[in-house]
Amino acid sequence: MSFIDWAVLAITIISIVVYGLWKSRGAKNIEGYLLADKELPWYQVGLSVMATQASAITFISLPGQAYSDGMGFVQMYFGLPLATIILCKTFIPIFRNLNVYTAYEYLENRFDSKTRSFTAFLFLVQRGISTGITIYAPSIILSTILDIHITYTTLFTGGLVISYIVYGGTKAVAYTQMFQMAIIFSGLFIAAFMVVHLLPEEMGLVETLHLAGKMDKLNAINLSFNINDPYNVWSGLIGGFFLQLSYLGTDQSQVGRYLTGKSIKESRLGLVMNSLIKIPMQFSILLIGILVFVFYQFNTPPLFFNKTEVARIETSIHAQEYHTLEAAHKNLYEVKKNQAQTLVQAIKNHEATAYIDQAQQELHKTVIAEKKLKKEATDLMTQNDSLADTNDTNYVFLTFVTTYLPVGLVGLLIAIILLASMGSTASGINSLASTSIVDFYKRFVNKTANPQTYLNASRWATAAWGVFCVVVALYAGQLGNLIEAVNKLGSLFYGNILGIFLVAFYLKQVKGSAVFYAAIVTEIFIIAIWWNDLMAYLWLNEIGCMLVMLISLMMQYIQNTFSKVR
């Protein structure tokens, strides 16, 4: 990066962090530290919810996901609007009226302490790991730009977030997130414009989308029902509904955001805002990935986008073999470029359907050959190092930004990715600390401490979880596409947690012991399904939720029957 890029990056990051710290000064108790004194307006609640979800993973992995597999990932969010309705109708009023700090406090009021503790524990496990993954994502950026080992960039990015979240708490998170989202939306528009601008003159937006469609990248709607396919309308509407309902309704990183609202109305409006903007936002980010894909049909892409892994293979005994594959890849690219131009011209000139179909088939054959070359390259990397990261989707957009965008914009887009990471990471660490203090420390360790003691404990818990997440981040590189990794991890726990809450809300006859043991049985069953890869991960959310409800009803019936016999 140039000096100007570094200046833009530094000024953007420092300004937002300083502003957040200034606005969050003066927290006197854990309500101020963990819930921002419940004084935030609806638009700030909505932006905070969105920023918590829009991590660096979103802006690094999502374009790479579209580049590799097309637009199908957007279907995962089709269940969000329905989930929002239920959240506004049931979850928000209950949490607000009970004046809880965490969602899990409610479970002790409804069931017992063991159910509350078990559910909070499940949350801590999945959120602790997933927050570590969100720290790893921006570390990739700095490692690539600075050409230094990712361990050092991970320590830096994690330390940066920990430094201001420990001091400022939830207010620091909320105020920084508001400005983060404003910069992020601006950056997305600029990125999309620049990709189209850098395409050949004959390639406008319409032609770009035509070519992407012919190359099977605009597959935003898939109506086929396949339980092993995570990205179709049915898995998105059903599995995605359960995932979003659990994430927004029972994950403290989200619950903690809308509990900061001034009132029930403000919290509801914040979630509605998120629902209205989320799908178009994700669609736009995926579309940027599609535009980058088309861009690389007319500009030579690297055989492999992860420069770190390329550097390792080039200094190994397999260097010559890799260079041979690179040469073959460049030759194949020239063929593909000509074929893409032929197809575009055929579409623009309204050639006969048979001619267009033939051009499309020829291009498709070349794409298959290109994938075969890449597979040979990744096999070499694995042969050289069994722990090599052979999934380079996380590096696609980053490579485009650092290679082709003009001075100044590179710094801005890198800042956007780092800001997104800071927002989601801060929310994650904040929620881990609040759950640890409220659901465990106050409940079992120190029940009668003064406000200052709880405030200090909250800061120490924040720091401790920050360190834990950094440690997780150091090992996150083996997880493949990061956004898929986060969603898969969530699906192992979210359905179970959601089932516990739905039992609490709607199955009044079920008591604590029944739902507690049902949750344990269900979690074992879900992990077994995932371990044996029996179905697409989104369906685990629905199955987990339904199993908890069904098994708890059965166990309660058995308990009632035995009680009557006695």
N, C-alpha and C positions, 0 to 999 in steps of 0.2 A: 504493500500500500504506500501511497505518497504521503508527504507531510500533511497535505490538506485533508486527506482521508483520516489520518490519525487525529488531526485537530477536530474535525467534525465528530468523530467517534467519542473523543475525550470530553468535549464540551457538552454533547448530548447526554452522556451517562452521568457526568458530574452534576450537571444542572438539575436533573431529575432527582438524583439521590439527595442532594442538598435541600431541594424543595420539600421532599418527603420528610426528611429529618426535622426541618424547621416547622412544618405543619403539625408534626406528631409530638412535639416537645411537651413535657409536663404531665405524662401519665402518672397518676397517683395511686392507682389500684388496678386489679386485674380486669375489671370491667372496661377501664380505659385502655389497658394494654392489649386485651384479647378481643374486645368487641367495639373499640373506638367510641365508647360511651353511648352507643346506639343513637348516633346523631347524623348519619349520612343520608343525603337525599337519594331518590330513586335512580337517577341517571348515574350517580357515582357507584351505587350498589350494582347496577347493571354492567358498567364498565369493569368493575372489580371482578364480578363473576366471569366475564369474558376473558379478562386478562389472566385469571387463574388457569383457565383452560388453554389459552393461547401461548403455550410455552415455546421455547426455541425449537423444540421437537416439531411443532406445527410448521414453522417456516423453513426448517431444514429438511425434514423427512417427507412432509406432504407433497411438495413439488416433485421430489424424487419418487414417491409412490405413484404419482400421476405419470411421470416420465416412463416408469417401468410397466405399470398395469392399467393406466387410463383413469377415467373419472369415477369408476365404480365405488370408490371409498366414500363418496359423499352420501351414499344411501344409508350409511351407518347412522346418520343424524336424522333420518326421516321420522323416527319415533319421538323426537324432542318436543314438538308442539303439544302432543297429547300428554306427555310426561309433565309439561309445564302446567297444564290445566289441573292435574291432580295435586301437584305441589302447592299451587296457589289455593286450592280448595281445602286441603287437609293438612299438609306438612307445616306450612308457614304459620297458620293460626295456632296450632297446637304448641309448636316450639315457642312462639312469641308470648302466648298467654301463660305458659308455664315459667317464663322468664329464665330459660336455661342458658348456660354458656356453651354446652355441646349438645349434639343430638342424643348422645348416649345417656345423659342424665334422665331423660324421659323414660328410658327403659327400666330404670330402677323403680320409678314411681308406678309404672305399669306392671312390671314383673318382679324382679328381685336383683340383688347386687351381682350375682354370678352371671346373669344374662347381660347386664350392663357391661361388666368387665370383659366378658368373652367377645362381645360385639366391638367394644373399643379396641381390644387386642387385635382382632382381625383388621380393623382399620389401620392401626399403627403399622402392622406388617406390610400391607400393600402400599400404603401411602409413603412409608419410609423408603421402600425400594423404588417406587415410581418417582419420588422427588429426587433421589440420587440419579436416576436416568435423565431428568430434566437439567441437572447440573452438567452431565456429561455432554449434552448436545452443544452448548456454546463453547465448551472446551475444544471440540473438534475445530471450530472456527479459528480460535486463537492458535491452536497447534498448527493448522494449515498455513495461516498467514505468517506467523513468526518462525515457522520451521523449527519448533522446539518440541520436546517430548510432551505428550498429552497429559502426563502426570502433573507437570508443573502448571499447565493451563487450567486443569481441573481444580487444583488447590487455589489458584488465583480467583477463578469465577465463584467457587464456593465461598471463599473468604470474603469476597466483595459483598455478597448477599447477606451473609451472617453478620457482618459489621453493622449494617443499618437496621436489620430486622431485630437484632438483640436490643438495640437502643429504642427504636421507635414503635415496635409492636405492630398491631393491626392498622393503626392510623398511617404509619409510614407506608405500609403495603397499599392501602386504599388510595392515598394521595399520589403516590408514584405511579400506580396502575392507571389512573385517570389520564395522565399525560402520556404514558406509554402507549395506550390505545390510540390516542390522537396521532401520534407519530407513526404508529404501525399502519393505520389506515392510509395515511398519506404515502408511506413508503410502498405499500402494495400497489397503489395506483401508478406510481412512478415506475415500479419494476415491470408491470404489465405493459405500460407504454413503451418502455425502452426495448423490451424483447421484440415487439412488433416493429419498432423503428429500425432495429438492427437487421431485420430480415431483408432479403433481396427486394428491389423496387417493385417487381411484379407480384409480390406477396403482401397483399393487404390482410386485414383481419378475416374477411370472408374466405379468401383463398386458403389462409392458414387453417381455419376450422374445417374447410372441405378436405384438405390433405390429412389432417388429424383424424377425421372421421373415416376416410378410406384406409387408414392404418390402424383402425379399431381402437382409437384412444378416447373417443367421445361416448363411451359406454356408461353414461350416467344413470341409465335406467335398465335394470335387468329383471324381467318379470318371471323368469324361470325359477322354480322352487327346487333348491338343492341344499340339503341340510349341511353338506360339507363345504359350501361356498359362503364365506362371510359377507360377501358384497353383492346382495341382490335385494329387491324391494322388500321381500318377506322377512329376511333376516334383519334388515334395517328397521322396518316398522315394528316387528315383534321383539326380536333380540335387542335392537337399538333402543326401543322404548324402555325395556327393563334396565338396560345399562344406564340410560340417561336419568331415569327415575331414581335409581339407586345412587348414582354419582351426585346428582343435585340434591337429593333428599336425605341422604344418610352419610355422605362423605363430609367430614368436618371442614375440609379445605373449601368446600362450597357452602355448607350450612353457615360457617363462620362469616362468610361474606354477606349473605342476606340478613343475618341476625344483627348486622350493624345499621340497618335501616331505621329511620326515625319512627316508623309505624308499620303495621301490617300492610297497609296500602302501599307504602314506599317499597317494602320488600317485594311485594307482588309485582309492582310495576317494573322493578329491576329485573326480575326473572322473565317477565314478558318481553322486555327489551332484548334480553339475551336470546330468547327463542326466535324473535323476528330477525335478528341480525346474524345469528350463528350459522345457519345453513348457507345463506348467500356468501358469508365470509369464507367458509370452508370451500365452497364452490369456486370462489375467486382464486384462492390459493392453489387449488388443484388445476385450475385453468392456466395459471402462470406456469405450472409444471408442463402442461400440454404445449404451451407456446415455446418453452425452452426445448421440448422434444422436437418440434418442427424446426426451430432454429438450428438444431444440430443435424438436420437433414441437409442443410446447405453450408454448414461449417463443420470442420473436422472435429469430432468428439474424441476424447482419449479412449483408448481401449478399456481402461479402468480408471474410475474417477478418484479413488483414494490414493493420493500422492505418496502417503507414508508407506502403504503396502507396495506400491510400484517401486519406490526407492529400495525397499528390502529385497525384492526379487532381482533388481538390477545390480545389486552388489553380491548376489549369490552365484552358485555354480549353474543356475538356470537362466542366467542373464541373456545368453545368446538365443536360447529357445524363445524367451519372451520377446526379444527384439524381432525375431522372425515373425511372430504372431502380430506384433505391432505393424510391421511392413505389410503383411497380408490384410490387416484391418484398414490401413490407409488406402490400399488399392481397392478394397471392397467398398469403402466409403465413396470413392470417385464414381463407381458404378451406381451406387445407391443415389447419389446426388443427381446424376443424369436421369435416372428412373423417376425420381421425385419431380424433377422439372418437367419431364414428359407427361406425367400424370396431371400436374397442375395445369399445364397448357391444354391438355385434352379436356379438362373440366371447364376451363375458361372459354375454350372455343366450341363448347357444346358438341364434342365429337360423339360418334355413335356409342351406344352403351357397351357394345361388344369390345370396342377399342379401349374404352376406359377400364373395363373389367380386365382386359389383357394386361394393360399397364399396371393395374393394381396387383395382379397376380405376380408379375415379374418383380415388383418392388417387395412384395411379401416374401418371395423366395430369398431375396438378398438379405432381408431382415433376419430370416431364420439362419442363414449362413453367418451373419454377424453375431447372433446369439451363440452359435456353436463356437466361434473363435473366442468369445468372451469366456465361455465355459472352459475351454482349454487353458486360458490364461489363469482363471481362478483355481483350476486343478493344479497348475504349476505352483501357485502360491501356497496351496494346502500341502503340496508335496514338500515344499521348502520349509514351511512352518505350519504344523497341524493346528495352531491357534490363530492363524491368519484370519483377518476380517474380510471375508469374500463377498460381502453385501455392501455395494458402494452407493446405494440410493441416497444415503444421508449426505453425500458429497456432490451430487449433481448440481443443485442450485448454487451451492457455494462456489463451485468451480466456474460456473457461468458468471456469477457476480464479480469474482476477483479477476477474471480474465478479460471480460468484454465491456463492463460498465465503465463510464468515464470517471475521472477524478472527482471526488466529492460524494458522488452517489454510492461508491463502494463503501466509504466510511459510514454513510447514512444507513444503508441496508444492513451492514454488520452491526451497527448500533441497535437497529430494530430487533435483530435476532437476539442480541444480548439483553435488551430490555424485556423482551418477551420471556426469556429465561429467568431474569431477575424477578419478574412479577409472579410467575407460577411457582418458582422455587420458594420465594418469600411466603406465599400463601400456604404452600405445603408445610414448610417448617413451622410456621405460626400455628397451623392446625394440629400438628404433632405435639407441639408444646402445650397448647390449650387442653388437648385430650389427656396428656400425661399428668398435668397439674390438677385439672378438675375431676377427672374420672379415676385417678389413682392416688396422686399425692394428697389431695384434700380428703379423699374418701378413706384411705387406709393408713397413711403415714402421719399427717399432721392435720387434724380436724379442727383445731381451735386457734390457729395462728392469726396474727394481726395482718391487716392489708399489706403492709410493707414487706412482710415475710413472704406472702404469696406472690407479690410483684417480683421480688428478687428471685424466688424459685422459678417463676415463669421465664425470667431472663436466662437463668442457668439452664433450664430445660430447652430453651430455644437454641442456645449455644451447643448443647450436647447433641441434639438432633441434627443440627447443622453439620457437626463433625461426622456423625453417622452417615448422613446422606453423601457427604464428600467421599467417604470410604466406599460406599456403594458405587458412586460414579466412577471410581478408579477401575472397577471391574465390569462396567456397563458396555464396553466395546464389543463383547461377544454376543450381543442380543439381536443383531441384524437390524432391520428397519425399526427405528426407535418408537415411532408412533404406534406401530403394530404391537411392539413389546409392551408398551404401557397399557394398551387396551386389552391385550391378552391377560396381563397380570390383574387388571381390574376385574375381568370377567371371572376369575377364580374365586373372588370374594364378594363382589357387589351383589350378585343374585341372592346369596345367603343372607347378607346384611339387610337387603331390601325385604326379604321374606320375614325376617324378625320384626321389622317395623310394620309391615302390613298386617301381620298377626296382632300386633299391639293395637293398631288402629281399628281393625274391622272384625277380628275374631275374639270378642270379649270373653267367651267361655274358656279360652285357653289360658292357663296359668304359667308361671315362670319355669318350673321344672320341665314341663312338656316342651316348651319352645327351646329351652337351653339344650336338651339332649337331641332334639330334632336338628338344631343348627350344627351340632358336632357331627352327627351322622351324615348330614347333607354335605358338609365340607369335605369329608372323607370321600364321598361318592363323586363329587365334582372334580376333585383332584385326580381320582382314578380315571374318569372320562377323559380329562385333559391329557393325562400321562399316556393313555393308549390311543390318543388322537382319533376319537370316535366321531367327532363332529366339529363344525366350525365354532370358533370360540364364542361368538356372539350369542349362540343358543345356550351357553352355560348360564347366562344371566337369567333367562326364563326358567330353565330347569331348576336352578338353585332356589329361586324364589318359590316356585310351585312346590318343590319338595319340602321346604321348611314348613309351608302352610299345611300341606297334606299330612306329613309325619307328625307335626305338633297336634293336629286334630285327632289323629289316631292314638297318640300317646295320652292325650288328655282323656279320651274316651276310656282307654284301658285303666287309667288312674281312677276315674270316676266309678268304673265298674267294680274295681277291687275295694274301693271305699265303701260302696253299698253292701258288698258281700260281708265285710268286716262288721 
